[in-house]
Amino acid sequence: MDGNGGITINGHPIDESYLQPDRNRSAVARWNVVRREWKQLNENSYFMMGDNRDTSNDSRSFGPVGRELIYGRYLMRYCAASQ
């Protein structure tokens, strides 16, 4: 995360133009207290962030998550018809 609350991956910012900067202030403050060792990821570890950055209990609270702990399954597949 950069100083304005934007997410960067390997130093490259990702486009999040949908975010309202005034609603991301708490996320910036929380990032500033995340342990330094949690900010540099090893292979097969992931930094999980909730969709509500200001209040989510995510990797900023408990650290990176190992690949072996991430799983899921889909319940429905949806395909839109092309026009």
Biotite code that builds the C-alpha atoms (Angstrom):
import biotite.structure as struc

atoms = struc.array([
    struc.Atom([0.000, 0.000, 0.000], chain_id="A", res_id=1, res_name="MET", atom_name="CA", element="C"),
    struc.Atom([1.300, 3.437, -0.759], chain_id="A", res_id=2, res_name="ASP", atom_name="CA", element="C"),
    struc.Atom([0.938, 6.585, 1.345], chain_id="A", res_id=3, res_name="GLY", atom_name="CA", element="C"),
    struc.Atom([-2.426, 7.418, -0.221], chain_id="A", res_id=4, res_name="ASN", atom_name="CA", element="C"),
    struc.Atom([-3.989, 4.030, 0.464], chain_id="A", res_id=5, res_name="GLY", atom_name="CA", element="C"),
    struc.Atom([-3.453, 2.591, -3.013], chain_id="A", res_id=6, res_name="GLY", atom_name="CA", element="C"),
    struc.Atom([-2.368, -1.012, -3.446], chain_id="A", res_id=7, res_name="ILE", atom_name="CA", element="C"),
    struc.Atom([0.948, -1.710, -5.143], chain_id="A", res_id=8, res_name="THR", atom_name="CA", element="C"),
    struc.Atom([2.281, -5.049, -6.342], chain_id="A", res_id=9, res_name="ILE", atom_name="CA", element="C"),
    struc.Atom([6.059, -5.186, -6.785], chain_id="A", res_id=10, res_name="ASN", atom_name="CA", element="C"),
    struc.Atom([6.098, -1.391, -6.727], chain_id="A", res_id=11, res_name="GLY", atom_name="CA", element="C"),
    struc.Atom([3.442, -1.038, -9.443], chain_id="A", res_id=12, res_name="HIS", atom_name="CA", element="C"),
    struc.Atom([0.126, 0.567, -8.444], chain_id="A", res_id=13, res_name="PRO", atom_name="CA", element="C"),
    struc.Atom([-3.084, -1.164, -9.449], chain_id="A", res_id=14, res_name="ILE", atom_name="CA", element="C"),
    struc.Atom([-5.974, 0.883, -10.822], chain_id="A", res_id=15, res_name="ASP", atom_name="CA", element="C"),
    struc.Atom([-8.623, 1.359, -8.172], chain_id="A", res_id=16, res_name="GLU", atom_name="CA", element="C"),
    struc.Atom([-10.362, 4.428, -9.516], chain_id="A", res_id=17, res_name="SER", atom_name="CA", element="C"),
    struc.Atom([-13.608, 3.204, -7.938], chain_id="A", res_id=18, res_name="TYR", atom_name="CA", element="C"),
    struc.Atom([-12.289, 3.976, -4.425], chain_id="A", res_id=19, res_name="LEU", atom_name="CA", element="C"),
    struc.Atom([-13.225, 7.189, -2.691], chain_id="A", res_id=20, res_name="GLN", atom_name="CA", element="C"),
    struc.Atom([-10.058, 8.544, -1.012], chain_id="A", res_id=21, res_name="PRO", atom_name="CA", element="C"),
    struc.Atom([-11.971, 10.027, 1.922], chain_id="A", res_id=22, res_name="ASP", atom_name="CA", element="C"),
    struc.Atom([-13.351, 6.559, 2.744], chain_id="A", res_id=23, res_name="ARG", atom_name="CA", element="C"),
    struc.Atom([-9.885, 4.963, 2.774], chain_id="A", res_id=24, res_name="ASN", atom_name="CA", element="C"),
    struc.Atom([-8.218, 7.020, 5.542], chain_id="A", res_id=25, res_name="ARG", atom_name="CA", element="C"),
    struc.Atom([-8.472, 4.383, 8.264], chain_id="A", res_id=26, res_name="SER", atom_name="CA", element="C"),
    struc.Atom([-6.963, 1.785, 5.912], chain_id="A", res_id=27, res_name="ALA", atom_name="CA", element="C"),
    struc.Atom([-3.889, 3.990, 5.460], chain_id="A", res_id=28, res_name="VAL", atom_name="CA", element="C"),
    struc.Atom([-3.487, 4.403, 9.222], chain_id="A", res_id=29, res_name="ALA", atom_name="CA", element="C"),
    struc.Atom([-3.827, 0.647, 9.744], chain_id="A", res_id=30, res_name="ARG", atom_name="CA", element="C"),
    struc.Atom([-1.212, -0.068, 7.062], chain_id="A", res_id=31, res_name="TRP", atom_name="CA", element="C"),
    struc.Atom([1.294, 2.116, 8.884], chain_id="A", res_id=32, res_name="ASN", atom_name="CA", element="C"),
    struc.Atom([1.217, -0.213, 11.924], chain_id="A", res_id=33, res_name="VAL", atom_name="CA", element="C"),
    struc.Atom([1.406, -3.541, 10.050], chain_id="A", res_id=34, res_name="VAL", atom_name="CA", element="C"),
    struc.Atom([4.500, -5.531, 10.990], chain_id="A", res_id=35, res_name="ARG", atom_name="CA", element="C"),
    struc.Atom([7.333, -4.966, 8.524], chain_id="A", res_id=36, res_name="ARG", atom_name="CA", element="C"),
    struc.Atom([7.910, -8.710, 8.001], chain_id="A", res_id=37, res_name="GLU", atom_name="CA", element="C"),
    struc.Atom([4.288, -9.142, 6.879], chain_id="A", res_id=38, res_name="TRP", atom_name="CA", element="C"),
    struc.Atom([4.757, -6.659, 4.034], chain_id="A", res_id=39, res_name="LYS", atom_name="CA", element="C"),
    struc.Atom([7.355, -8.739, 2.160], chain_id="A", res_id=40, res_name="GLN", atom_name="CA", element="C"),
    struc.Atom([5.785, -11.979, 0.957], chain_id="A", res_id=41, res_name="LEU", atom_name="CA", element="C"),
    struc.Atom([7.463, -15.296, 0.347], chain_id="A", res_id=42, res_name="ASN", atom_name="CA", element="C"),
    struc.Atom([6.561, -17.626, -2.495], chain_id="A", res_id=43, res_name="GLU", atom_name="CA", element="C"),
    struc.Atom([3.170, -19.269, -1.873], chain_id="A", res_id=44, res_name="ASN", atom_name="CA", element="C"),
    struc.Atom([2.081, -16.696, 0.707], chain_id="A", res_id=45, res_name="SER", atom_name="CA", element="C"),
    struc.Atom([-0.639, -14.132, 0.131], chain_id="A", res_id=46, res_name="TYR", atom_name="CA", element="C"),
    struc.Atom([-1.640, -10.851, 1.738], chain_id="A", res_id=47, res_name="PHE", atom_name="CA", element="C"),
    struc.Atom([-5.418, -11.037, 2.112], chain_id="A", res_id=48, res_name="MET", atom_name="CA", element="C"),
    struc.Atom([-7.435, -7.811, 2.266], chain_id="A", res_id=49, res_name="MET", atom_name="CA", element="C"),
    struc.Atom([-11.133, -7.496, 2.912], chain_id="A", res_id=50, res_name="GLY", atom_name="CA", element="C"),
    struc.Atom([-13.385, -5.510, 0.609], chain_id="A", res_id=51, res_name="ASP", atom_name="CA", element="C"),
    struc.Atom([-14.079, -2.915, 3.319], chain_id="A", res_id=52, res_name="ASN", atom_name="CA", element="C"),
    struc.Atom([-10.509, -1.764, 3.992], chain_id="A", res_id=53, res_name="ARG", atom_name="CA", element="C"),
    struc.Atom([-11.407, 0.577, 6.797], chain_id="A", res_id=54, res_name="ASP", atom_name="CA", element="C"),
    struc.Atom([-12.873, -2.166, 9.015], chain_id="A", res_id=55, res_name="THR", atom_name="CA", element="C"),
    struc.Atom([-11.879, -5.591, 7.620], chain_id="A", res_id=56, res_name="SER", atom_name="CA", element="C"),
    struc.Atom([-10.087, -8.099, 9.836], chain_id="A", res_id=57, res_name="ASN", atom_name="CA", element="C"),
    struc.Atom([-7.522, -9.284, 7.309], chain_id="A", res_id=58, res_name="ASP", atom_name="CA", element="C"),
    struc.Atom([-3.765, -9.820, 6.827], chain_id="A", res_id=59, res_name="SER", atom_name="CA", element="C"),
    struc.Atom([-3.104, -6.422, 8.370], chain_id="A", res_id=60, res_name="ARG", atom_name="CA", element="C"),
    struc.Atom([-4.282, -8.038, 11.629], chain_id="A", res_id=61, res_name="SER", atom_name="CA", element="C"),
    struc.Atom([-3.017, -11.625, 11.346], chain_id="A", res_id=62, res_name="PHE", atom_name="CA", element="C"),
    struc.Atom([-0.295, -11.620, 8.689], chain_id="A", res_id=63, res_name="GLY", atom_name="CA", element="C"),
    struc.Atom([0.108, -13.404, 5.337], chain_id="A", res_id=64, res_name="PRO", atom_name="CA", element="C"),
    struc.Atom([-1.791, -16.608, 4.559], chain_id="A", res_id=65, res_name="VAL", atom_name="CA", element="C"),
    struc.Atom([-0.093, -19.705, 3.138], chain_id="A", res_id=66, res_name="GLY", atom_name="CA", element="C"),
    struc.Atom([-1.317, -21.070, -0.199], chain_id="A", res_id=67, res_name="ARG", atom_name="CA", element="C"),
    struc.Atom([-2.242, -24.380, 1.470], chain_id="A", res_id=68, res_name="GLU", atom_name="CA", element="C"),
    struc.Atom([-4.848, -22.553, 3.595], chain_id="A", res_id=69, res_name="LEU", atom_name="CA", element="C"),
    struc.Atom([-6.678, -20.960, 0.645], chain_id="A", res_id=70, res_name="ILE", atom_name="CA", element="C"),
    struc.Atom([-9.470, -23.012, -0.853], chain_id="A", res_id=71, res_name="TYR", atom_name="CA", element="C"),
    struc.Atom([-12.907, -22.560, -2.280], chain_id="A", res_id=72, res_name="GLY", atom_name="CA", element="C"),
    struc.Atom([-15.465, -23.983, -4.651], chain_id="A", res_id=73, res_name="ARG", atom_name="CA", element="C"),
    struc.Atom([-17.940, -22.382, -6.934], chain_id="A", res_id=74, res_name="TYR", atom_name="CA", element="C"),
    struc.Atom([-21.671, -22.894, -6.551], chain_id="A", res_id=75, res_name="LEU", atom_name="CA", element="C"),
    struc.Atom([-22.812, -21.583, -9.898], chain_id="A", res_id=76, res_name="MET", atom_name="CA", element="C"),
    struc.Atom([-21.298, -20.712, -13.233], chain_id="A", res_id=77, res_name="ARG", atom_name="CA", element="C"),
    struc.Atom([-22.765, -17.819, -15.186], chain_id="A", res_id=78, res_name="TYR", atom_name="CA", element="C"),
    struc.Atom([-22.156, -17.028, -18.844], chain_id="A", res_id=79, res_name="CYS", atom_name="CA", element="C"),
    struc.Atom([-23.535, -13.921, -20.498], chain_id="A", res_id=80, res_name="ALA", atom_name="CA", element="C"),
    struc.Atom([-24.544, -14.205, -24.128], chain_id="A", res_id=81, res_name="ALA", atom_name="CA", element="C"),
    struc.Atom([-22.473, -12.075, -26.491], chain_id="A", res_id=82, res_name="SER", atom_name="CA", element="C"),
    struc.Atom([-24.293, -9.540, -28.587], chain_id="A", res_id=83, res_name="GLN", atom_name="CA", element="C"),
])
